[in-house]
Amino acid sequence: MTTETIAGTAAAVQSDITAMLRTMLEEDGLDDAEITRETTFHDDLELESIDLVTLAGSLREHYGDRVNLALFIADLDLEEIIALTVGELIDYVVDSLHADGQV
């Protein structure tokens, strides 16, 4: 796999995740929040655990069983979950797709 392929996949995944987050944030009137790779789910987007469950469902619906946010989060301690960034999630999704042969 080339660096260009990985970068293209990461950009597509970032676009997908940003759209999912915008839909979720729209319900709370926060859809104009800036979402970058450095954006944290807890401090910047003010997402709660139930929101992560919703996001997990959206990811599973979009990518299928090969992307399991609950499994990814289960390997993190509380401090890591609180500090989780959009970029870390993007990297996890790209790695999951790559491991599954989708990239």
Secondary structure, DSSP 4 states (H G I P E B T S, - for coil): --HHHHHHHHHHHHHHHHHHHHHHHHTTT-TTS---TT-BTTTTT---HHHHHHHHHHHHHHHGGG--HHHHHHTS-HHHHHT-BHHHHHHHHHHHHHHTT--
